[in-house]
Amino acid sequence: MSTGTMKKSHSQWSSRMGFMLAAAGSAVGLGNIWKFPYMAGEMGGSAFVLTYLLFMFVIGLPILVLEWLIGRRGQKNPIHTMEDVAISEGRSKSWHWVGIIGVVGSFLILSFYSVIGGWATDYIVLSAQGTFEGAHGEVTGQIFDNFLGNVNHLLTWHTVFMFATASIVAMGVGAGLERACKIMMPGLGVLLLVLVGYAAYVSGPSFGKAFSFLFTPDWSAINGTAMLAALGHAFFSLSLGMGIMMAYGSYLGKDVNLLSTARTVVILDVIVAMLSGMAIFPLVFANGLQPGEGPGLIFVTLPIAFGNMAGGTVLGVLFFIFLTFAALTSSISLLEPTVELLEEKTPLGRKSATILSSLVIWALGIACLLAFNEWADVKLFGKNIFDLLDYLTSKIMLPLTGLGTVVFGAWMMNQKRIREELNLNDFWFSVWSVLTRYIVPVAVIIILIYGFL
């Protein structure tokens, strides 16, 4: 067993559905809503979608299952789960570094993710106030630039979003994480369907244009860059390598079928991404706007569409509520690994652990938001604080954790026991072994190398 004092107060998910919605909520985030649709449209439409789907199931799903499996074995926070499972398999406890990098990664990500979540929350208010009515590109661009330049405004909404995140996590696994996702994930689904229906109603022929933009295959666009983009997004879209899924797995009972649950989570994640595209791009095309603007698509381009259509104020409010919900379901999962570690390894209770970790993350988030204004000229390795943390986590720490997880699961653990736990026959276990021992590690190494280029 691991060294040090460990409190045995581990919660459990009350149901498979609650766990599945929480895992799907972690996967469904801001990237699904703007990044995936844009990438699909620019890199081959349905050809990119099919490539992305292949990578989601061949690369993402095995790592997701292994993170859950290891977490369920250890029944502790990711660091001590990795240490204990390694010792039980007769391996070095140094494997706990996989958990350390994952927990630190989720901690750092939340500091700047909360800042962006604050943007989405503020835009609910701006939309409700009719700020974008009749606005054109220069107006919405100026609104966003002024917003980024206002330290007090950014700090207020960063604080509001972080407080909402901490309030949910402080209530615990069942009353907090699970209950929130049982409310927010169906809410996300309803809001998304309303947005797609409204987009179809008001955009006319542009709805068909958006469908073609996303789903007409252009295999000539599937080059090395597009495949690497699909591979990388498949990995990060499922919240892999952050300690999240290992922490969530530690609350799992033995009765949950990991493979079927992972398949459902992957499918839900992809459906949300594709429906988001069908909610956004009809409005973009109907208003003669450009789709390829990354984050600016959400905070600069879309407000123009909302401000120049019938019922656009209501639609804008609904859209940014949807965006905030998606951000929250991910942010609570990002906070959980750190809180679980403090709760188990220190005298702190759940609420105190949440308050302490949230305050530190909130303070680091201030440094991130200052990168857009007062500290814009402060550079480390040629990047501002916000971009540096984004690069460090997404390009280095997450792939390292994912690589460590799959190598440990495929080469260091008893494979007969894994086969029994996953209930695989000879054929499917052979497929599983080839994927986890050879294909997945090589793919993650490619992601890691690509991040340095």
Sequence and secondary structure as in RCSB ss.txt:
>XXXX:A:sequence
MSTGTMKKSHSQWSSRMGFMLAAAGSAVGLGNIWKFPYMAGEMGGSAFVLTYLLFMFVIGLPILVLEWLIGRRGQ
KNPIHTMEDVAISEGRSKSWHWVGIIGVVGSFLILSFYSVIGGWATDYIVLSAQGTFEGAHGEVTGQIFDNFLGN
VNHLLTWHTVFMFATASIVAMGVGAGLERACKIMMPGLGVLLLVLVGYAAYVSGPSFGKAFSFLFTPDWSAINGT
AMLAALGHAFFSLSLGMGIMMAYGSYLGKDVNLLSTARTVVILDVIVAMLSGMAIFPLVFANGLQPGEGPGLIFV
TLPIAFGNMAGGTVLGVLFFIFLTFAALTSSISLLEPTVELLEEKTPLGRKSATILSSLVIWALGIACLLAFNEW
ADVKLFGKNIFDLLDYLTSKIMLPLTGLGTVVFGAWMMNQKRIREELNLNDFWFSVWSVLTRYIVPVAVIIILIY
GFL
>XXXX:A:secstr
  SS         S HHHHHHHHHHHHSSHHHHHHHHHHHHHTTTHHHHHHHHHHIIIIIHHHHHHHHHHHHHH 
S HHHHHHHHHHHTT  GGGHHHHHHHHHHHHHHHHHHHHHHHHHHHHHHHHHTTTTTT  HHHHHHHHHHHHH 
HHHHHHHHHHHHHHHHHHHHT IIIIIIHHHHHHHHHHHHHHHHHHHHHHHHHTTHHHHHHHHHHS  GGG  HH
HHHHHHHHHHHHTTTTSSHHHHHHTT  TTS HHHHHHHHHHHHHHHHHHHHHHHHHHHHHTT  S  THHIIII
IHHHHHHTSTTHHHHHHHHHHHHHHHHHHHHHHHHHHHHHHHHHHSS  HHHHHHHHHHHHHHHHHHHHHTTTTT
TT  BTTB HHHHHHHIIIIIIHHHHHHHHHHIIIIIS HHHHHHHHT  HHHHHHHHHIIIIIHHHHHHHHHHH
HH 
